[in-house]
Amino acid sequence: MPKVAIGDAEISYEEFGQGPPLMLVSGLNGVGSFWARQVKELAQDFRVVVHDHRGTGQSTHSRITYSVEQMADDVLRLMDALGISSAHLAGHSTGGAIGQVIAQDHPARLQSLVLSATWPGHDPYFRRLFAMRREILVKCGIESYLRGSALALAPPWWVSANDAALTEQHRLGAATSAPVEVIASRIDAIVAFDRRARLSEIRTPTLVIVADDDMITPQFYSDELAERIPGAKLIVLDGGGHFAPQIAPAPYNAAVGAFLRAQIER
């Protein structure tokens, strides 16, 4: 993957296809490869850009105090470096939080917004979940963190059917992981995020999409987003867990692709 300097960090990214720019922004794991099952289809109509967040993958593992606002600024600086004045943006989980910040603070930079398995702000469930995940990370290490996270990120049937693949995925993930303090700071950033009071300011055409069995960002978060964002459309998928883009790519791609292509026609 090529890298581009955005000031105090280098961001690893890839581009696919031609057409209107589409930023695919991944979640807490932060790596562009999360979107592997979306890129080929969406690149038929868009200039698709994926990237590794600062602090993840092949991008700079900066030891800073992370925030969702800082992550959003990194996305904007990446767009600037690639000559993209405005783009469609699909953000999954943490990527959706990033999308909310950009839509509220820099609306001219977005042509449309997909909020995928994300949340409007913290609540007791979210705080408890990520306090537990952070504690496992800090006290038990990255291997335990990855193994434990898989039980919430994917449906039980999928975990059972993909045991060997998960084991190998966790081995590779641990070998290439950012330092624990970087991951912990990124967890702190998403727990602190809360933009629900400003959701009514979003005027960007918005699709909210979630799987009905998502345990990380349950459907009631998406219900709230769709209710508070003027004109937002809500789609609830039948299964796929938090990683529905990977586990149920066909219905996910059909829904997201139809929405994004409608924005081009509009």
C-alpha positions as CSV (number, residue, x, y, z in Angstrom):
1,M,0.0,0.0,0.0
2,P,1.3,3.5,-0.8
3,K,1.6,6.1,1.9
4,V,1.0,9.8,2.0
5,A,2.1,12.3,4.6
6,I,-0.6,14.3,6.4
7,G,1.7,16.4,8.5
8,D,2.7,14.5,11.7
9,A,1.9,11.0,10.4
10,E,1.9,8.9,7.3
11,I,-1.3,7.2,6.2
12,S,-1.3,4.0,4.2
13,Y,-4.0,3.9,1.6
14,E,-5.2,2.2,-1.6
15,E,-7.4,3.4,-4.5
16,F,-9.6,1.4,-6.8
17,G,-11.8,2.3,-9.7
18,Q,-12.8,5.6,-11.2
19,G,-15.7,8.0,-10.8
20,P,-17.0,10.1,-7.9
21,P,-14.7,9.6,-4.8
22,L,-15.9,7.3,-2.1
23,M,-14.1,7.1,1.2
24,L,-14.6,3.7,3.0
25,V,-13.6,4.3,6.6
26,S,-13.3,1.3,8.9
27,G,-13.9,0.8,12.5
28,L,-11.8,0.4,15.7
29,N,-9.4,-2.1,14.1
30,G,-8.8,0.7,11.6
31,V,-7.4,-1.2,8.6
32,G,-8.5,-0.6,5.1
33,S,-8.6,-4.4,4.3
34,F,-11.8,-4.6,6.4
35,W,-13.6,-3.5,3.2
36,A,-12.2,-6.3,1.0
37,R,-15.6,-7.6,0.2
38,Q,-17.0,-4.2,-0.8
39,V,-14.2,-2.7,-2.9
40,K,-14.6,-4.7,-6.2
41,E,-18.3,-4.0,-6.5
42,L,-18.2,-0.3,-5.5
43,A,-15.2,0.4,-7.6
44,Q,-17.4,-0.3,-10.7
45,D,-18.9,3.2,-10.2
46,F,-16.7,5.0,-7.7
47,R,-13.1,6.0,-7.1
48,V,-12.9,4.0,-3.9
49,V,-10.3,5.0,-1.2
50,V,-9.5,2.8,1.8
51,H,-6.9,3.6,4.4
52,D,-5.4,2.4,7.6
53,H,-6.2,4.8,10.4
54,R,-3.3,6.5,12.2
55,G,-2.4,4.0,15.0
56,T,-3.4,0.9,13.0
57,G,-2.0,-1.3,10.2
58,Q,0.8,0.2,8.1
59,S,0.1,3.8,9.0
60,T,2.1,5.7,11.7
61,H,1.5,4.3,15.2
62,S,1.5,7.7,16.8
63,R,1.6,7.8,20.6
64,I,-0.9,10.6,21.0
65,T,-4.2,11.1,22.9
66,Y,-6.6,9.9,20.2
67,S,-10.1,11.3,19.7
68,V,-12.8,10.8,17.0
69,E,-12.3,14.4,16.1
70,Q,-8.6,13.8,15.5
71,M,-9.5,10.7,13.4
72,A,-11.9,12.8,11.3
73,D,-9.2,15.4,10.8
74,D,-6.9,12.7,9.5
75,V,-9.6,11.6,7.0
76,L,-9.9,15.2,5.8
77,R,-6.1,15.6,5.5
78,L,-6.0,12.4,3.5
79,M,-8.7,13.7,1.2
80,D,-6.7,16.9,0.8
81,A,-3.5,15.0,0.0
82,L,-5.4,13.0,-2.7
83,G,-7.0,16.1,-4.2
84,I,-10.5,15.2,-3.1
85,S,-12.5,18.3,-2.2
86,S,-15.7,16.3,-1.4
87,A,-16.6,12.7,-1.3
88,H,-19.2,10.1,-0.5
89,L,-18.3,8.4,2.8
90,A,-19.3,5.1,4.2
91,G,-18.1,4.7,7.8
92,H,-18.4,1.5,9.8
93,S,-18.6,1.7,13.6
94,T,-15.8,4.1,14.5
95,G,-15.8,5.1,10.9
96,G,-19.4,6.1,11.3
97,A,-18.6,8.2,14.3
98,I,-15.9,9.9,12.1
99,G,-18.6,10.4,9.4
100,Q,-20.9,12.2,11.9
101,V,-18.1,14.6,12.9
102,I,-17.4,15.5,9.3
103,A,-21.0,15.9,8.4
104,Q,-21.6,18.2,11.4
105,D,-18.3,20.2,11.3
106,H,-17.4,20.1,7.6
107,P,-20.6,19.4,5.6
108,A,-19.3,20.7,2.3
109,R,-16.7,17.8,2.3
110,L,-19.5,15.2,2.0
111,Q,-21.8,14.3,-0.8
112,S,-23.5,11.4,1.0
113,L,-23.1,9.4,4.2
114,V,-23.5,5.8,5.1
115,L,-23.5,5.2,8.9
116,S,-22.8,1.5,9.2
117,A,-23.2,-0.3,12.5
118,T,-22.4,2.8,14.5
119,W,-23.7,4.8,17.5
120,P,-24.6,8.4,18.3
121,G,-22.9,8.6,21.7
122,H,-22.0,6.5,24.7
123,D,-24.5,5.0,27.1
124,P,-24.2,2.5,30.0
125,Y,-24.1,-0.5,27.6
126,F,-21.4,1.0,25.4
127,R,-19.3,2.1,28.4
128,R,-19.5,-1.4,30.1
129,L,-18.7,-3.2,26.9
130,F,-15.6,-1.2,26.0
131,A,-14.4,-1.0,29.6
132,M,-14.4,-4.8,29.6
133,R,-12.6,-5.0,26.2
134,R,-10.0,-2.4,27.4
135,E,-9.4,-4.3,30.6
136,I,-8.8,-7.5,28.8
137,L,-6.3,-5.7,26.4
138,V,-4.3,-4.0,29.2
139,K,-4.3,-6.8,31.7
140,C,-4.2,-9.9,29.5
141,G,-2.6,-8.7,26.3
142,I,-3.4,-8.4,22.6
143,E,-4.0,-12.1,22.0
144,S,-6.7,-12.3,24.7
145,Y,-8.2,-9.1,23.4
146,L,-8.5,-10.4,19.9
147,R,-9.9,-13.8,21.0
148,G,-12.5,-12.1,23.3
149,S,-13.5,-9.5,20.8
150,A,-14.4,-12.1,18.2
151,L,-17.2,-13.4,20.4
152,A,-19.0,-10.1,20.2
153,L,-18.0,-9.0,16.7
154,A,-19.4,-12.0,14.8
155,P,-22.5,-14.2,15.3
156,P,-22.0,-17.4,17.3
157,W,-22.7,-19.6,14.3
158,W,-20.0,-17.9,12.3
159,V,-17.4,-18.2,15.0
160,S,-18.1,-21.9,15.3
161,A,-17.9,-22.4,11.5
162,N,-14.6,-20.4,11.2
163,D,-12.5,-21.5,14.1
164,A,-9.3,-22.2,12.2
165,A,-9.5,-19.1,10.1
166,L,-10.1,-17.0,13.3
167,T,-7.1,-18.6,15.0
168,E,-4.9,-17.7,12.0
169,Q,-6.4,-14.2,11.8
170,H,-5.7,-13.6,15.5
171,R,-2.1,-14.8,15.1
172,L,-1.4,-12.4,12.3
173,G,-3.3,-9.6,14.1
174,A,-1.2,-10.0,17.2
175,A,2.1,-10.1,15.1
176,T,1.3,-6.8,13.4
177,S,-0.6,-5.0,16.2
178,A,0.1,-1.5,17.3
179,P,1.3,-1.0,20.9
180,V,-1.3,-1.7,23.6
181,E,-1.2,2.0,24.7
182,V,-2.2,3.1,21.2
183,I,-5.1,0.7,21.0
184,A,-6.2,1.7,24.6
185,S,-6.2,5.3,23.6
186,R,-8.3,4.6,20.6
187,I,-10.8,2.8,22.8
188,D,-10.8,5.8,25.2
189,A,-11.6,8.0,22.1
190,I,-14.7,6.1,21.1
191,V,-16.0,5.8,24.6
192,A,-15.7,9.6,25.0
193,F,-17.5,10.2,21.6
194,D,-21.0,11.7,21.9
195,R,-22.5,13.8,19.1
196,R,-26.2,13.0,19.6
197,A,-27.0,16.6,20.5
198,R,-26.0,17.7,17.1
199,L,-27.5,15.0,14.9
200,S,-30.3,17.2,13.7
201,E,-27.6,19.5,12.1
202,I,-26.7,16.8,9.6
203,R,-28.2,17.6,6.1
204,T,-26.0,15.2,4.1
205,P,-28.2,12.4,2.5
206,T,-27.7,9.6,5.0
207,L,-28.2,5.8,5.0
208,V,-28.1,4.1,8.4
209,I,-27.5,0.3,8.2
210,V,-27.1,-2.4,10.9
211,A,-27.6,-6.1,11.4
212,D,-30.3,-7.2,13.7
213,D,-27.9,-9.3,15.7
214,D,-25.1,-6.8,16.2
215,M,-23.8,-7.0,19.8
216,I,-21.3,-4.2,19.6
217,T,-23.6,-1.5,18.2
218,P,-27.1,-2.9,18.7
219,Q,-29.9,-1.8,16.5
220,F,-31.3,0.7,19.0
221,Y,-28.3,2.9,18.3
222,S,-29.2,2.9,14.6
223,D,-32.8,3.5,15.4
224,E,-31.8,6.7,17.3
225,L,-29.5,7.9,14.5
226,A,-32.2,7.4,11.9
227,E,-34.8,9.2,14.0
228,R,-32.5,12.2,14.8
229,I,-30.9,12.8,11.4
230,P,-33.4,14.6,9.1
231,G,-34.4,12.4,6.1
232,A,-32.1,9.5,7.1
233,K,-33.0,6.0,5.7
234,L,-32.7,3.0,7.9
235,I,-32.0,-0.6,6.7
236,V,-31.8,-3.5,9.2
237,L,-30.1,-6.6,7.8
238,D,-31.1,-10.1,8.8
239,G,-28.0,-11.3,10.6
240,G,-24.3,-10.8,10.1
241,G,-23.4,-9.3,13.5
242,H,-21.1,-6.3,13.9
243,F,-19.0,-7.5,11.0
244,A,-21.9,-7.8,8.6
245,P,-19.9,-6.2,5.7
246,Q,-17.6,-9.3,5.9
247,I,-20.1,-11.9,7.0
248,A,-23.2,-10.9,4.9
249,P,-21.6,-9.0,2.0
250,A,-24.3,-9.7,-0.6
251,P,-27.2,-8.0,1.2
252,Y,-24.9,-5.4,2.6
253,N,-23.4,-4.5,-0.7
254,A,-26.8,-4.4,-2.4
255,A,-28.2,-2.0,0.2
256,V,-25.2,0.3,0.4
257,G,-24.5,0.2,-3.4
258,A,-28.1,1.1,-4.2
259,F,-28.1,4.1,-1.9
260,L,-24.7,5.4,-3.1
261,R,-25.6,5.0,-6.8
262,A,-28.9,6.8,-6.2
263,Q,-26.9,9.8,-4.9
264,I,-25.0,9.9,-8.2
265,E,-28.2,9.9,-10.2
266,R,-29.7,12.5,-7.9
